[in-house]
Amino acid sequence: MRGKKYTVTTPDLTGQTVELLQQLIRNRCVNDGTAESGHETLSADTLRQFLGGTGLDVQQYEPTPGRGSLVARIEGSDPNAPSLCLMGHTDVVPVNEAGWSHDPFGGELIDGEVWGRGAVDMLNLTASMAVTFRHFATTGFRPKGDLIFFAVADEESGSAHGMQWMADHARDAIMADYVLTESAGLHTGPSEAPFIGINVGEKGVAWRRLRVRGTPGHGSMPYKANNALLTAAAVIGRISDYRPSPRFDELWRTTVETSGLSEDAQRELLDPARIDAFLDTLPIPGPGANLHACTHTTFSCNTIGPGSDGDRAPTRMKTNTIPDCIDIGVDVRTLPGETADDVDAHLRAALGDLYDKVEIQVVMNDPASISRSNTPLWDALARSIAKPFPTARPTPELVVGFTDSRIYRQMGAVSYGAGLFSPDLDPSDFGRRFHGNDERIDVESLRLTTNLWLDVTRDLLA
């Protein structure tokens, strides 16, 4: 199956962004972590057709069947001028349709909002970037430095079939001095002089698989059995109860001071001896989870299933069989400066005497990364944000999730997560839409973000 043909039916750029976003949602590029999922070639085809009238050379890369990424470029007039890449991923995470008020893959426009999986993460930005790039290509814009549009696969599951493969095998096609990708642009602080967050850094990702072994046996005789599942339950419990000490990175004070919280709350958050007690008092759901994640190494046990050795398939678990091998998937997010050895030390502290009963396998091990903010791109963002919001001030943020920025930073690029959303969009509500039910984005935010890419690109490259 190939992507559906895209036809522009509205003359304004916001309308184009809405329609393209709707089609990307409907492509259902769901990445469940397996090599066979994603099907991002559907959206790569859609984007190729959308850009087809520009006359530019558009390249697609498909390292794994169905896992396509797309790269388009407007050549700059000055080979010494800095280049800019607008990068958006096209895959989305799985969805439980029963929890939604509307079809998660319908892409419906309802009361001024586009609904669907990926509307927030991050098809809204990918669509607006494509519209921006097409506009420049069709209006004869000639940048000083190269302008690149990069629609990438597999961001949601570690980038092996997308950004990492491109960095390893097609580096010259995507390399840029400056990169704009997901995700920031929310308003915080006082309405008369708001702060607009810009993602300049992110925590590290250190996924681990913990394998627990036991002795198989018949479920009718459990007395003193070496049941791997029971040991795994104890391992999960200890990791869940583990509370590492807080640690503040270079961006934490800025994050607190631009949060809009009371002065008393800010004092609590800036005191390493008091922050944990303060976070315990905050309601759930609310900002506490994000504030905690910004200041702590976190461990989340998210998967459990039968383990296997080598090429042997996992033994199927049965109600009447005591399991002998269980795998636990642990999502570890590290703070700036932490290494694989630090992760191991955390696990040893959390598990105590159970540490020697698990085999630890590294699944991902990418450290935290931060781009400097004293750059021409930052200045261009500040001037562009000031056009619709003259009193707004961009502020650097560390995000707790990972993005493909981490790989661009490893390549030597300055990479920011950006965007510009409506001041009416509540940051807490917006945050819950990431990977959540009823994901949606308002048309006003699509307009603001499309205009941001236009203004920043002109400012930096004209």
C-alpha positions in Angstrom: 0.0 0.0 0.0 1.3 3.5 -0.9 0.5 6.9 0.5 -2.5 8.7 -0.8 -2.1 11.4 -3.4 -2.2 14.9 -1.9 -3.9 17.8 -3.6 -3.8 21.4 -2.3 -7.4 22.7 -2.2 -6.9 25.8 -0.1 -4.8 28.8 -1.0 -3.6 29.9 2.4 -0.7 28.2 4.2 -2.6 27.4 7.3 -5.2 25.6 5.3 -2.4 23.6 3.6 -1.0 22.7 7.0 -4.4 21.5 8.3 -5.0 19.4 5.2 -1.5 17.9 5.2 -1.7 17.1 8.9 -5.0 15.4 8.4 -3.5 13.2 5.7 -0.5 12.3 7.7 -2.7 11.2 10.6 -4.8 9.1 8.3 -1.7 7.3 7.0 -1.6 5.4 10.4 2.2 5.2 10.6 2.1 3.4 14.0 5.5 2.4 15.3 5.2 -0.4 18.0 8.9 -0.9 18.2 9.1 -3.8 15.8 11.0 -3.6 12.5 7.8 -4.5 10.7 5.7 -1.6 12.0 5.8 2.1 11.3 5.1 2.0 7.5 6.5 5.5 7.3 6.9 5.1 3.5 3.2 5.9 3.3 3.9 9.4 4.6 7.2 9.8 2.8 5.1 9.2 -0.4 2.5 11.7 0.7 5.2 14.3 1.3 6.9 13.6 -2.0 3.6 14.1 -3.8 3.0 17.3 -1.8 6.5 18.6 -2.8 6.2 17.3 -6.4 5.5 20.6 -8.0 8.5 22.4 -6.6 11.0 21.1 -9.3 13.4 20.1 -6.5 15.2 16.8 -6.3 13.5 14.9 -3.5 15.2 11.8 -2.2 13.7 8.9 -0.3 15.7 6.4 1.8 14.3 3.0 2.9 16.8 1.1 5.0 14.1 -1.4 6.1 11.1 -2.3 3.9 8.3 0.2 4.6 10.4 2.4 6.8 11.0 5.4 4.5 12.5 8.8 5.2 12.5 11.8 2.8 15.0 14.6 2.3 14.6 17.7 0.1 17.0 20.6 -0.3 17.0 24.2 -1.6 20.6 24.9 -2.5 22.1 28.0 -0.9 23.9 30.8 -2.9 26.9 30.9 -0.5 28.7 27.7 0.3 30.2 29.3 3.4 26.8 30.4 4.9 25.2 28.3 7.6 22.6 25.7 6.7 19.3 25.0 8.3 17.3 21.7 8.5 13.6 21.5 9.3 13.2 18.0 10.7 10.0 16.2 11.6 9.3 12.5 12.2 6.4 10.8 10.6 5.8 7.8 12.9 3.4 7.8 15.8 2.9 5.6 18.9 0.2 2.9 19.2 -3.3 3.9 20.5 -6.0 2.4 22.5 -9.0 3.5 20.4 -11.5 2.8 23.3 -10.1 5.7 25.2 -10.8 8.3 22.5 -13.8 10.6 21.9 -13.2 10.5 18.2 -11.5 8.3 15.6 -7.7 8.5 16.4 -6.9 8.1 12.7 -9.7 10.2 11.3 -7.9 13.5 11.3 -11.2 15.3 11.9 -11.4 19.0 12.2 -13.7 19.6 15.2 -14.4 23.0 16.8 -11.1 24.4 15.5 -8.9 21.5 16.4 -7.4 18.6 14.4 -7.9 15.3 16.2 -5.8 12.2 15.8 -2.7 10.3 16.9 0.3 12.3 16.1 -1.5 15.7 16.0 0.8 16.8 18.9 3.7 14.3 18.6 4.8 15.5 16.0 2.8 15.5 12.8 1.6 19.1 13.4 5.2 20.3 13.2 6.1 18.0 10.3 3.2 19.2 8.3 3.9 22.9 9.0 7.6 22.4 8.0 6.6 20.8 4.7 4.2 23.6 3.9 7.0 26.1 4.8 9.5 24.4 2.6 7.1 24.1 -0.3 6.2 27.8 0.0 9.9 28.8 -0.3 10.5 26.4 -3.2 7.5 27.6 -5.2 8.1 31.3 -4.6 11.7 31.3 -5.8 13.3 31.9 -2.4 17.1 31.6 -2.7 18.7 31.2 0.7 22.3 32.0 1.5 22.8 28.7 3.1 21.1 25.4 2.2 17.6 24.8 3.5 16.8 21.2 4.1 13.4 19.5 4.9 13.9 16.1 6.5 10.9 13.8 7.2 12.3 10.9 9.2 11.0 7.5 10.3 11.4 5.6 13.6 11.9 8.4 16.0 9.4 6.9 18.5 11.4 3.7 19.0 15.1 4.7 19.0 15.8 5.8 15.5 17.5 2.7 14.2 15.4 2.7 11.0 15.5 6.4 10.7 17.8 9.2 12.0 20.5 6.9 13.3 20.6 5.0 10.0 20.8 8.2 8.1 23.6 9.5 10.3 25.5 6.4 9.7 24.8 5.9 5.9 23.7 9.2 4.4 25.2 11.8 6.6 25.9 14.3 3.8 22.2 14.3 2.8 21.0 15.5 6.1 23.9 17.3 7.7 23.2 21.0 8.7 24.7 23.6 11.0 21.3 24.3 12.6 18.3 22.1 13.1 14.7 22.8 14.2 12.6 19.9 15.3 10.3 18.9 18.2 9.0 20.3 20.5 8.5 23.5 22.4 6.7 26.8 22.0 4.3 26.9 24.9 3.5 30.0 26.9 4.3 30.2 30.6 4.6 32.9 33.2 2.7 36.2 33.2 0.4 36.8 30.2 1.7 40.3 29.8 5.3 39.1 29.3 5.2 35.4 28.7 8.1 33.0 28.4 8.2 30.8 25.3 10.1 27.5 25.9 12.7 26.3 23.5 14.1 22.8 23.8 17.9 23.2 23.8 18.6 19.9 25.6 17.2 16.6 26.6 17.8 13.8 29.1 19.7 10.7 28.1 17.9 7.5 27.3 19.4 4.3 28.7 16.9 1.5 28.1 17.7 -1.8 29.8 16.4 -5.3 29.6 16.6 -7.1 32.9 16.5 -10.9 32.6 15.5 -13.0 35.6 16.0 -16.8 35.6 14.4 -19.6 37.6 13.6 -23.3 37.3 10.7 -24.6 35.2 8.1 -26.8 37.0 4.5 -27.7 37.2 2.1 -25.0 38.5 0.4 -27.5 40.7 3.5 -27.8 43.0 4.6 -24.2 43.7 6.0 -24.8 47.2 9.6 -23.3 47.3 9.7 -23.2 43.6 12.3 -21.0 41.9 9.6 -19.0 40.0 11.3 -16.4 37.7 8.0 -14.4 37.6 7.9 -14.0 41.4 11.6 -12.8 41.4 10.8 -10.4 38.5 7.9 -9.0 40.6 10.2 -8.3 43.4 12.7 -6.6 41.0 9.9 -4.4 39.7 8.8 -3.5 43.2 12.3 -2.4 44.2 12.8 -0.3 41.1 9.4 1.3 41.6 10.3 2.2 45.2 13.8 3.5 44.4 14.2 7.2 44.9 17.5 8.6 43.7 18.6 12.0 45.0 17.8 15.1 43.0 20.4 16.8 40.9 20.1 20.2 39.2 21.5 20.9 35.8 22.5 24.2 34.3 19.0 24.9 33.0 17.0 24.1 36.1 17.1 27.6 37.7 15.8 29.1 34.4 13.1 26.4 34.3 11.9 27.3 37.8 12.1 31.0 37.4 10.0 31.0 34.2 7.4 28.4 35.4 4.9 30.9 36.7 4.9 29.3 40.1 4.8 31.3 43.3 8.0 32.5 44.9 7.5 30.1 47.8 7.2 27.2 45.4 10.3 28.3 43.5 12.3 28.4 46.7 11.2 24.8 47.4 12.1 23.6 43.9 15.6 25.2 44.0 16.5 23.6 47.3 17.9 20.1 46.9 17.1 19.3 50.5 13.4 20.2 50.1 12.4 19.6 46.6 11.4 16.0 47.0 9.0 16.7 49.9 7.5 19.6 47.9 6.9 17.4 44.9 5.2 14.8 47.1 2.6 17.5 47.9 1.6 18.2 44.3 -1.6 16.7 42.9 -1.6 14.0 40.2 -2.1 14.7 37.3 -0.3 18.0 37.3 3.2 19.5 36.8 4.9 17.3 39.5 5.8 14.4 37.2 7.7 16.7 34.8 9.4 18.7 37.5 10.5 15.4 39.1 11.8 14.1 35.8 13.8 17.3 35.2 15.7 16.8 38.4 16.0 13.0 38.9 17.2 10.0 37.0 14.0 8.0 36.4 13.3 4.3 36.0 10.0 3.0 34.6 9.3 -0.8 34.3 7.1 -0.8 31.2 7.2 -4.3 29.7 7.4 -7.9 31.0 7.3 -11.2 29.1 9.1 -14.5 28.6 12.8 -14.3 28.0 14.9 -16.3 25.5 18.5 -17.2 24.8 20.3 -16.6 21.5 18.1 -17.5 18.5 15.7 -19.6 20.6 12.2 -18.1 20.6 10.8 -17.3 24.0 9.0 -20.1 25.7 5.3 -19.5 25.7 4.0 -18.8 29.2 1.2 -21.1 30.5 -1.0 -21.0 33.5 0.1 -24.4 34.7 3.9 -23.9 34.1 6.3 -22.2 36.4 8.3 -19.9 34.2 12.1 -20.1 34.1 13.0 -16.9 32.2 11.4 -13.5 32.4 12.4 -10.2 30.7 11.6 -6.8 32.1 11.9 -3.7 29.9 13.1 -0.7 31.9 13.0 2.8 30.5 15.8 4.7 32.2 16.3 8.5 31.6 19.6 10.0 32.7 20.6 13.5 33.7 23.3 15.5 32.0 26.8 14.0 32.8 25.5 10.5 33.8 27.1 7.5 32.1 26.4 3.8 31.6 28.3 3.2 34.8 26.1 5.6 36.7 23.0 3.7 35.4 24.5 0.4 36.7 25.2 2.0 40.1 21.6 3.2 40.3 20.3 -0.3 39.5 22.7 -1.9 42.1 21.4 0.6 44.7 17.8 0.0 43.8 18.0 -3.8 43.7 20.3 -4.6 46.6 20.7 -8.3 47.1 18.5 -8.9 44.0 21.1 -7.3 41.7 23.1 -10.5 41.4 19.9 -12.3 40.3 19.4 -10.3 37.1 21.2 -10.2 33.8 21.3 -6.6 32.5 21.3 -6.0 28.8 21.8 -2.6 27.2 19.1 -1.7 24.7 19.9 2.0 24.2 22.6 4.1 25.8 22.5 7.7 24.5 23.7 10.3 26.9 21.9 13.6 27.7 22.7 16.4 25.2 22.5 20.2 25.3 23.0 22.8 22.5 24.3 26.2 23.4 21.8 29.1 23.1 24.2 31.9 22.1 23.7 31.3 18.4 22.3 33.1 15.4 19.5 30.6 15.3 18.5 31.5 18.9 18.5 35.2 17.9 16.4 34.5 14.8 13.9 32.6 17.0 13.7 35.5 19.5 13.0 38.0 16.7 10.5 35.7 15.0 8.6 35.0 18.2 8.4 38.7 18.9 6.5 39.4 15.7 3.2 37.9 17.0 4.1 38.3 20.7 6.2 41.5 21.2 6.7 41.0 25.0 7.4 37.3 24.9 10.9 36.0 25.7 12.3 32.7 24.6 13.7 30.6 27.4 15.9 27.5 27.1 14.5 24.2 28.4 15.7 20.7 29.1 13.0 18.1 28.0 12.7 14.8 29.7 11.9 12.7 26.6 14.3 12.0 23.8 14.1 13.3 20.2 16.3 12.9 17.1 18.1 16.1 18.2 20.4 13.9 20.3 21.8 12.4 17.1 22.2 15.7 15.4 24.0 17.0 18.4 26.4 14.0 18.2 27.0 15.0 14.6 28.0 18.5 15.7 24.9 20.5 14.8 23.1 23.0 17.0 19.6 21.5 17.4 16.5 23.1 19.0 13.0 21.8 19.6 10.7 24.7 18.7 7.2 25.7 17.6 4.8 28.4 18.6 1.5 27.6 20.1 -1.6 29.6 21.0 -1.4 31.3 24.4 -4.8 29.8 25.2 -3.3 26.3 25.1 -2.7 25.1 28.7 0.8 23.5 29.0 -0.4 20.8 31.4 -3.3 19.8 29.2 -1.0 19.9 26.2 1.6 17.7 27.9 -1.0 15.0 28.7 -1.9 14.7 25.0 1.6 13.3 24.2 1.1 9.6 23.7 -2.3 10.0 25.5 -6.0 9.9 24.6 -7.8 12.5 22.6 -4.6 13.9 21.0 -5.4 17.1 19.1 -4.0 20.5 18.1 -5.8 23.8 17.4 -5.7 25.6 14.1 -4.4 28.8 15.6 -1.3 26.9 16.9 -0.8 25.5 13.4 -0.9 29.0 12.0 1.5 30.4 14.5 4.0 27.6 14.0 3.9 27.7 10.2 4.6 31.4 10.4 7.4 30.8 12.9 9.2 28.5 10.4 8.8 31.1 7.6 10.1 34.0 9.7 13.0 32.1 11.2 14.1 30.8 7.9 14.0 34.2 6.3 15.8 35.8 9.3 18.6 33.2 9.3 19.1 32.4 5.6 18.0 35.5 3.6 
